[in-house]
Amino acid sequence: MADVIYTWDNIAPNSTVSLFIHGYLETEAVNYTLVVYLASSDNREFPEAHATLTQGETFRWLVDNSQGRKIYITNNMQFHQVTAQILEMVEST
């Protein structure tokens, strides 16, 4: 079952934000998914939202000796802000 691990409010139109998440064991595989909807400040009768999630780099995080991952969220809407929820699913070997 996937868990919501982060909610990003009000991502500006045509912009990209990034998030660094760490604390994973080296034997864990992590998958992320994105749930996106119009920002609460944007009241439209027929809400539409469009964003892209990119799973980027993997790091050995020396602070706690865990695996870290960097992900990117791009708001593809030309004129409207979006809110994005990041869900994660972790599997161990």
Rosetta constraint file for C-alpha pairs under 8 A:
AtomPair CA 1 CA 89 HARMONIC 6.66 0.50
AtomPair CA 2 CA 87 HARMONIC 5.81 0.50
AtomPair CA 2 CA 88 HARMONIC 5.32 0.50
AtomPair CA 2 CA 89 HARMONIC 4.83 0.50
AtomPair CA 3 CA 87 HARMONIC 5.20 0.50
AtomPair CA 3 CA 88 HARMONIC 5.56 0.50
AtomPair CA 3 CA 89 HARMONIC 6.85 0.50
AtomPair CA 4 CA 85 HARMONIC 6.60 0.50
AtomPair CA 4 CA 86 HARMONIC 5.75 0.50
AtomPair CA 4 CA 87 HARMONIC 4.30 0.50
AtomPair CA 4 CA 88 HARMONIC 6.59 0.50
AtomPair CA 5 CA 85 HARMONIC 7.67 0.50
AtomPair CA 5 CA 86 HARMONIC 5.90 0.50
AtomPair CA 5 CA 87 HARMONIC 5.74 0.50
AtomPair CA 5 CA 88 HARMONIC 6.68 0.50
AtomPair CA 6 CA 85 HARMONIC 5.83 0.50
AtomPair CA 6 CA 86 HARMONIC 5.24 0.50
AtomPair CA 6 CA 87 HARMONIC 7.31 0.50
AtomPair CA 7 CA 83 HARMONIC 7.30 0.50
AtomPair CA 7 CA 84 HARMONIC 5.75 0.50
AtomPair CA 7 CA 85 HARMONIC 4.37 0.50
AtomPair CA 7 CA 86 HARMONIC 6.27 0.50
AtomPair CA 8 CA 83 HARMONIC 5.67 0.50
AtomPair CA 8 CA 84 HARMONIC 5.13 0.50
AtomPair CA 8 CA 85 HARMONIC 6.26 0.50
AtomPair CA 9 CA 39 HARMONIC 6.65 0.50
AtomPair CA 9 CA 82 HARMONIC 6.93 0.50
AtomPair CA 9 CA 83 HARMONIC 4.47 0.50
AtomPair CA 9 CA 84 HARMONIC 6.51 0.50
AtomPair CA 10 CA 39 HARMONIC 5.45 0.50
AtomPair CA 10 CA 81 HARMONIC 5.23 0.50
AtomPair CA 10 CA 82 HARMONIC 5.25 0.50
AtomPair CA 10 CA 83 HARMONIC 5.22 0.50
AtomPair CA 11 CA 15 HARMONIC 7.01 0.50
AtomPair CA 11 CA 16 HARMONIC 7.71 0.50
AtomPair CA 11 CA 17 HARMONIC 7.50 0.50
AtomPair CA 11 CA 39 HARMONIC 7.99 0.50
AtomPair CA 11 CA 75 HARMONIC 6.48 0.50
AtomPair CA 11 CA 81 HARMONIC 5.30 0.50
AtomPair CA 11 CA 82 HARMONIC 5.28 0.50
AtomPair CA 11 CA 83 HARMONIC 6.25 0.50
AtomPair CA 11 CA 84 HARMONIC 7.90 0.50
AtomPair CA 12 CA 75 HARMONIC 6.86 0.50
AtomPair CA 12 CA 80 HARMONIC 7.04 0.50
AtomPair CA 12 CA 81 HARMONIC 4.82 0.50
AtomPair CA 12 CA 82 HARMONIC 7.04 0.50
AtomPair CA 13 CA 75 HARMONIC 5.70 0.50
AtomPair CA 13 CA 76 HARMONIC 6.75 0.50
AtomPair CA 13 CA 77 HARMONIC 5.44 0.50
AtomPair CA 13 CA 78 HARMONIC 5.42 0.50
AtomPair CA 13 CA 79 HARMONIC 5.52 0.50
AtomPair CA 13 CA 80 HARMONIC 5.39 0.50
AtomPair CA 13 CA 81 HARMONIC 5.32 0.50
AtomPair CA 13 CA 82 HARMONIC 7.66 0.50
AtomPair CA 14 CA 74 HARMONIC 6.95 0.50
AtomPair CA 14 CA 75 HARMONIC 5.29 0.50
AtomPair CA 14 CA 76 HARMONIC 5.40 0.50
AtomPair CA 14 CA 77 HARMONIC 6.11 0.50
AtomPair CA 14 CA 78 HARMONIC 5.83 0.50
AtomPair CA 14 CA 79 HARMONIC 7.91 0.50
AtomPair CA 15 CA 74 HARMONIC 5.72 0.50
AtomPair CA 15 CA 75 HARMONIC 5.60 0.50
AtomPair CA 15 CA 76 HARMONIC 7.64 0.50
AtomPair CA 16 CA 72 HARMONIC 6.64 0.50
AtomPair CA 16 CA 73 HARMONIC 5.47 0.50
AtomPair CA 16 CA 74 HARMONIC 4.21 0.50
AtomPair CA 16 CA 75 HARMONIC 6.36 0.50
AtomPair CA 17 CA 72 HARMONIC 5.71 0.50
AtomPair CA 17 CA 73 HARMONIC 5.39 0.50
AtomPair CA 17 CA 74 HARMONIC 6.57 0.50
AtomPair CA 18 CA 70 HARMONIC 6.88 0.50
AtomPair CA 18 CA 71 HARMONIC 5.63 0.50
AtomPair CA 18 CA 72 HARMONIC 4.36 0.50
AtomPair CA 18 CA 73 HARMONIC 6.30 0.50
AtomPair CA 19 CA 70 HARMONIC 5.65 0.50
AtomPair CA 19 CA 71 HARMONIC 5.43 0.50
AtomPair CA 19 CA 72 HARMONIC 6.47 0.50
AtomPair CA 20 CA 68 HARMONIC 6.84 0.50
AtomPair CA 20 CA 69 HARMONIC 5.75 0.50
AtomPair CA 20 CA 70 HARMONIC 4.43 0.50
AtomPair CA 20 CA 71 HARMONIC 6.58 0.50
AtomPair CA 21 CA 68 HARMONIC 5.49 0.50
AtomPair CA 21 CA 69 HARMONIC 5.33 0.50
AtomPair CA 21 CA 70 HARMONIC 6.33 0.50
AtomPair CA 22 CA 61 HARMONIC 7.05 0.50
AtomPair CA 22 CA 66 HARMONIC 6.51 0.50
AtomPair CA 22 CA 67 HARMONIC 5.77 0.50
AtomPair CA 22 CA 68 HARMONIC 3.85 0.50
AtomPair CA 22 CA 69 HARMONIC 6.22 0.50
AtomPair CA 23 CA 64 HARMONIC 7.39 0.50
AtomPair CA 23 CA 66 HARMONIC 5.04 0.50
AtomPair CA 23 CA 67 HARMONIC 6.00 0.50
AtomPair CA 23 CA 68 HARMONIC 6.44 0.50
AtomPair CA 24 CA 28 HARMONIC 6.37 0.50
AtomPair CA 24 CA 66 HARMONIC 5.45 0.50
AtomPair CA 24 CA 67 HARMONIC 4.91 0.50
AtomPair CA 24 CA 68 HARMONIC 6.60 0.50
AtomPair CA 25 CA 66 HARMONIC 5.68 0.50
AtomPair CA 25 CA 67 HARMONIC 5.94 0.50
AtomPair CA 26 CA 66 HARMONIC 6.98 0.50
AtomPair CA 26 CA 67 HARMONIC 6.02 0.50
AtomPair CA 27 CA 92 HARMONIC 5.79 0.50
AtomPair CA 27 CA 93 HARMONIC 5.70 0.50
AtomPair CA 28 CA 90 HARMONIC 6.45 0.50
AtomPair CA 28 CA 91 HARMONIC 5.53 0.50
AtomPair CA 28 CA 92 HARMONIC 4.43 0.50
AtomPair CA 28 CA 93 HARMONIC 6.45 0.50
AtomPair CA 29 CA 90 HARMONIC 5.75 0.50
AtomPair CA 29 CA 91 HARMONIC 5.20 0.50
AtomPair CA 29 CA 92 HARMONIC 6.27 0.50
AtomPair CA 29 CA 93 HARMONIC 7.93 0.50
AtomPair CA 30 CA 88 HARMONIC 6.79 0.50
AtomPair CA 30 CA 89 HARMONIC 5.77 0.50
AtomPair CA 30 CA 90 HARMONIC 4.58 0.50
AtomPair CA 30 CA 91 HARMONIC 6.46 0.50
AtomPair CA 31 CA 88 HARMONIC 5.67 0.50
AtomPair CA 31 CA 89 HARMONIC 5.23 0.50
AtomPair CA 31 CA 90 HARMONIC 6.53 0.50
AtomPair CA 32 CA 55 HARMONIC 7.55 0.50
AtomPair CA 32 CA 86 HARMONIC 6.63 0.50
AtomPair CA 32 CA 87 HARMONIC 5.52 0.50
AtomPair CA 32 CA 88 HARMONIC 4.49 0.50
AtomPair CA 32 CA 89 HARMONIC 6.40 0.50
AtomPair CA 33 CA 53 HARMONIC 7.26 0.50
AtomPair CA 33 CA 86 HARMONIC 5.94 0.50
AtomPair CA 33 CA 87 HARMONIC 5.22 0.50
AtomPair CA 33 CA 88 HARMONIC 6.48 0.50
AtomPair CA 34 CA 52 HARMONIC 7.95 0.50
AtomPair CA 34 CA 53 HARMONIC 6.43 0.50
AtomPair CA 34 CA 84 HARMONIC 6.57 0.50
AtomPair CA 34 CA 85 HARMONIC 5.77 0.50
AtomPair CA 34 CA 86 HARMONIC 5.02 0.50
AtomPair CA 34 CA 87 HARMONIC 6.27 0.50
AtomPair CA 35 CA 84 HARMONIC 5.70 0.50
AtomPair CA 35 CA 85 HARMONIC 5.11 0.50
AtomPair CA 35 CA 86 HARMONIC 6.66 0.50
AtomPair CA 35 CA 87 HARMONIC 7.74 0.50
AtomPair CA 36 CA 49 HARMONIC 6.26 0.50
AtomPair CA 36 CA 50 HARMONIC 6.94 0.50
AtomPair CA 36 CA 51 HARMONIC 6.75 0.50
AtomPair CA 36 CA 82 HARMONIC 6.74 0.50
AtomPair CA 36 CA 83 HARMONIC 5.79 0.50
AtomPair CA 36 CA 84 HARMONIC 4.52 0.50
AtomPair CA 36 CA 85 HARMONIC 6.40 0.50
AtomPair CA 37 CA 47 HARMONIC 7.55 0.50
AtomPair CA 37 CA 48 HARMONIC 6.83 0.50
AtomPair CA 37 CA 49 HARMONIC 5.03 0.50
AtomPair CA 37 CA 50 HARMONIC 7.67 0.50
AtomPair CA 37 CA 82 HARMONIC 5.69 0.50
AtomPair CA 37 CA 83 HARMONIC 5.52 0.50
AtomPair CA 37 CA 84 HARMONIC 6.65 0.50
AtomPair CA 38 CA 42 HARMONIC 6.51 0.50
AtomPair CA 38 CA 47 HARMONIC 6.28 0.50
AtomPair CA 38 CA 48 HARMONIC 6.42 0.50
AtomPair CA 38 CA 49 HARMONIC 5.42 0.50
AtomPair CA 38 CA 80 HARMONIC 7.37 0.50
AtomPair CA 38 CA 81 HARMONIC 6.29 0.50
AtomPair CA 38 CA 82 HARMONIC 4.38 0.50
AtomPair CA 38 CA 83 HARMONIC 5.85 0.50
AtomPair CA 39 CA 80 HARMONIC 7.91 0.50
AtomPair CA 39 CA 81 HARMONIC 5.50 0.50
AtomPair CA 39 CA 82 HARMONIC 4.48 0.50
AtomPair CA 39 CA 83 HARMONIC 4.90 0.50
AtomPair CA 40 CA 83 HARMONIC 7.81 0.50
AtomPair CA 42 CA 80 HARMONIC 7.19 0.50
AtomPair CA 42 CA 81 HARMONIC 7.25 0.50
AtomPair CA 43 CA 47 HARMONIC 7.72 0.50
AtomPair CA 49 CA 77 HARMONIC 6.70 0.50
AtomPair CA 49 CA 82 HARMONIC 6.42 0.50
AtomPair CA 50 CA 75 HARMONIC 6.39 0.50
AtomPair CA 50 CA 76 HARMONIC 5.36 0.50
AtomPair CA 50 CA 77 HARMONIC 5.83 0.50
AtomPair CA 50 CA 82 HARMONIC 7.86 0.50
AtomPair CA 51 CA 73 HARMONIC 6.77 0.50
AtomPair CA 51 CA 74 HARMONIC 5.40 0.50
AtomPair CA 51 CA 75 HARMONIC 4.50 0.50
AtomPair CA 51 CA 76 HARMONIC 5.05 0.50
AtomPair CA 51 CA 77 HARMONIC 7.30 0.50
AtomPair CA 51 CA 82 HARMONIC 7.95 0.50
AtomPair CA 52 CA 73 HARMONIC 5.61 0.50
AtomPair CA 52 CA 74 HARMONIC 5.07 0.50
AtomPair CA 52 CA 75 HARMONIC 6.69 0.50
AtomPair CA 52 CA 76 HARMONIC 7.10 0.50
AtomPair CA 53 CA 71 HARMONIC 7.17 0.50
AtomPair CA 53 CA 72 HARMONIC 5.78 0.50
AtomPair CA 53 CA 73 HARMONIC 4.72 0.50
AtomPair CA 53 CA 74 HARMONIC 6.63 0.50
AtomPair CA 54 CA 71 HARMONIC 5.72 0.50
AtomPair CA 54 CA 72 HARMONIC 5.06 0.50
AtomPair CA 54 CA 73 HARMONIC 6.43 0.50
AtomPair CA 55 CA 69 HARMONIC 7.77 0.50
AtomPair CA 55 CA 70 HARMONIC 6.64 0.50
AtomPair CA 55 CA 71 HARMONIC 4.61 0.50
AtomPair CA 55 CA 72 HARMONIC 6.50 0.50
AtomPair CA 56 CA 69 HARMONIC 6.98 0.50
AtomPair CA 56 CA 70 HARMONIC 5.31 0.50
AtomPair CA 56 CA 71 HARMONIC 5.16 0.50
AtomPair CA 56 CA 72 HARMONIC 6.98 0.50
AtomPair CA 57 CA 69 HARMONIC 5.76 0.50
AtomPair CA 57 CA 70 HARMONIC 5.31 0.50
AtomPair CA 57 CA 71 HARMONIC 7.42 0.50
AtomPair CA 58 CA 67 HARMONIC 6.97 0.50
AtomPair CA 58 CA 68 HARMONIC 5.67 0.50
AtomPair CA 58 CA 69 HARMONIC 4.55 0.50
AtomPair CA 58 CA 70 HARMONIC 6.55 0.50
AtomPair CA 59 CA 67 HARMONIC 5.69 0.50
AtomPair CA 59 CA 68 HARMONIC 4.89 0.50
AtomPair CA 59 CA 69 HARMONIC 6.16 0.50
AtomPair CA 60 CA 65 HARMONIC 6.44 0.50
AtomPair CA 60 CA 66 HARMONIC 5.89 0.50
AtomPair CA 60 CA 67 HARMONIC 4.74 0.50
AtomPair CA 60 CA 68 HARMONIC 6.07 0.50
AtomPair CA 61 CA 65 HARMONIC 5.27 0.50
AtomPair CA 61 CA 66 HARMONIC 5.25 0.50
AtomPair CA 61 CA 67 HARMONIC 5.69 0.50
AtomPair CA 61 CA 68 HARMONIC 5.80 0.50
AtomPair CA 62 CA 66 HARMONIC 6.96 0.50
AtomPair CA 75 CA 81 HARMONIC 7.47 0.50
AtomPair CA 75 CA 82 HARMONIC 6.72 0.50
AtomPair CA 77 CA 81 HARMONIC 7.24 0.50
AtomPair CA 77 CA 82 HARMONIC 7.87 0.50
